[in-house]
Amino acid sequence: MRKILGSVLVVVLLAGGILLAGKLHYYEVVPRNFQEVASRSVYRGARQRDALFDSLVDELKLKTVISLTGTVETQRAIALQDGVTYISYNWQGSGIADFPEYLQVARLLKDPRRQPVFFHCSGGEKRSHAATFAYRLEMNDSPEAAFTFIENQGFSRERLPRLYEHLVRYVAWREEH
């Protein structure tokens, strides 16, 4: 009898888990493409769902949020309600942006008065990698070290050759400015 009750309990729990999984989206509880760029001060990722974004603002005690996809009004409201500075840029989905904006974002990320800071794009891939790269250069990484850093976070020169070439040109531009 105990075996039967135990088996029934396992089936009920599994069925409940499957039903719950169907109702609850994975990214409502797990931050999408979320990574720490600098210990407890600079974070990057995809645009999060509003409830999870609100949790991140609270848990990380964010001072600044930078959107690289333009203003997300609901998240701007959440940030402002919590006294968090909300800054937005409207970079292309390819991650390619004007070099002065890369430098502006890098300097915002580096500024200890703005930290902890979370920056995001839509998927947490191209634009976020470009901003991370610019930040790492601003933190005095060599271009090779900055590329290695973003490659360890998922960037691929082969998969994103246009963005890679643009970032190489950014290095040359930055040396002149």
C-alpha positions in Angstrom: 0.0 0.0 0.0 2.8 2.4 0.8 4.4 1.8 -2.6 1.2 2.6 -4.3 0.7 5.8 -2.3 4.3 6.8 -2.9 3.9 6.2 -6.6 0.6 8.2 -6.7 2.3 11.1 -4.8 5.2 11.1 -7.3 2.8 11.2 -10.3 0.7 14.0 -8.7 3.8 16.0 -8.0 5.1 15.5 -11.5 1.8 16.4 -13.1 1.6 19.5 -10.9 5.1 20.5 -11.9 4.2 20.1 -15.6 1.1 22.1 -15.2 2.9 24.9 -13.3 5.7 24.9 -15.9 3.1 25.4 -18.6 1.6 28.4 -16.8 4.8 30.0 -15.6 7.3 31.1 -18.2 11.0 30.2 -17.4 12.2 33.8 -17.8 9.7 35.1 -15.2 11.9 33.5 -12.5 15.3 33.3 -14.2 17.0 36.4 -15.6 17.7 36.0 -19.3 21.3 36.2 -20.4 22.2 37.9 -17.1 25.8 38.1 -16.2 28.1 40.0 -13.8 30.6 42.2 -15.7 32.3 43.6 -12.6 31.9 42.2 -9.1 28.8 43.5 -7.4 28.8 46.7 -9.5 28.2 46.1 -13.2 25.6 43.7 -14.6 24.4 43.0 -18.1 21.7 41.0 -19.8 18.6 40.8 -21.9 15.6 43.0 -21.3 13.8 41.2 -18.4 10.1 40.8 -17.8 8.8 43.6 -15.6 8.3 41.6 -12.4 11.8 40.1 -12.6 13.2 43.5 -13.5 11.6 44.9 -10.4 13.2 42.1 -8.3 16.6 42.8 -9.8 16.3 46.5 -9.0 15.6 45.6 -5.4 18.0 42.7 -4.9 21.0 44.3 -6.6 20.2 47.7 -5.0 20.7 49.3 -8.5 21.4 52.9 -8.8 21.3 53.0 -12.6 19.7 51.1 -15.4 20.8 51.6 -19.0 18.6 50.4 -21.8 20.3 50.0 -25.2 17.0 49.4 -27.0 15.3 52.7 -26.3 13.0 53.5 -23.4 10.9 50.7 -22.0 8.2 52.7 -20.3 7.1 50.2 -17.8 10.7 49.6 -16.6 11.5 53.3 -16.6 8.5 53.8 -14.3 9.7 50.9 -12.0 13.2 52.4 -11.9 12.1 55.9 -11.2 9.6 54.7 -8.5 12.6 53.1 -6.7 14.8 56.2 -7.1 17.0 54.5 -9.8 18.4 56.6 -12.7 17.1 55.3 -16.0 19.1 56.1 -19.2 18.3 54.9 -22.7 20.1 54.7 -26.0 18.6 53.3 -29.2 21.3 51.2 -30.7 20.7 49.0 -33.8 19.9 45.4 -33.1 23.2 44.4 -34.7 25.0 46.1 -31.8 26.5 48.7 -34.1 26.3 52.2 -32.7 28.1 55.5 -33.0 31.5 55.4 -31.4 30.8 58.4 -29.1 27.8 56.5 -27.7 30.0 53.5 -26.9 32.3 55.8 -25.0 29.5 57.5 -23.2 28.0 54.2 -22.1 31.4 52.8 -21.0 32.0 55.9 -18.9 28.6 55.6 -17.3 29.3 52.0 -16.4 32.7 52.9 -15.0 31.4 55.7 -12.8 31.2 54.4 -9.2 28.5 57.0 -8.4 26.2 55.1 -10.8 27.0 51.6 -9.5 25.5 49.1 -9.1 24.4 49.4 -12.7 22.4 47.1 -15.0 22.5 47.5 -18.7 20.5 45.5 -21.2 19.5 45.2 -24.8 16.7 43.0 -26.2 18.4 39.6 -26.1 21.5 40.3 -24.1 23.8 39.5 -27.0 24.9 42.0 -29.6 24.4 45.4 -28.0 25.2 44.2 -24.5 28.5 42.6 -25.8 29.4 45.9 -27.6 28.8 47.9 -24.4 30.7 45.3 -22.3 33.6 45.6 -24.8 33.7 49.4 -24.6 33.5 49.2 -20.8 36.4 46.7 -20.6 38.5 49.1 -22.7 37.6 51.9 -20.4 38.8 49.8 -17.5 42.2 49.6 -19.3 41.9 46.1 -20.7 43.8 45.6 -23.9 41.6 45.0 -27.0 42.6 41.3 -26.9 41.6 41.0 -23.2 38.3 42.8 -23.9 37.5 40.5 -26.7 38.4 37.5 -24.6 36.1 38.8 -21.8 33.1 39.1 -24.1 33.9 35.8 -25.8 33.8 34.1 -22.4 30.3 35.7 -22.0 29.1 34.2 -25.4 30.3 36.6 -28.1 31.5 34.9 -31.3 33.7 36.7 -33.9 32.6 34.1 -36.4 28.9 34.4 -35.8 29.0 38.2 -35.6 31.8 39.3 -38.0 30.2 42.8 -38.8 30.0 43.6 -35.1 33.5 42.3 -34.5 34.9 44.5 -37.3 33.0 47.5 -36.0 34.5 46.9 -32.5 38.0 46.7 -34.0 37.3 50.1 -35.7 36.1 51.4 -32.3 39.5 50.5 -30.8 41.3 52.7 -33.4 38.8 55.5 -33.0 39.1 55.4 -29.2 42.9 55.7 -29.5 42.4 59.0 -31.4 39.9 60.5 -28.9 
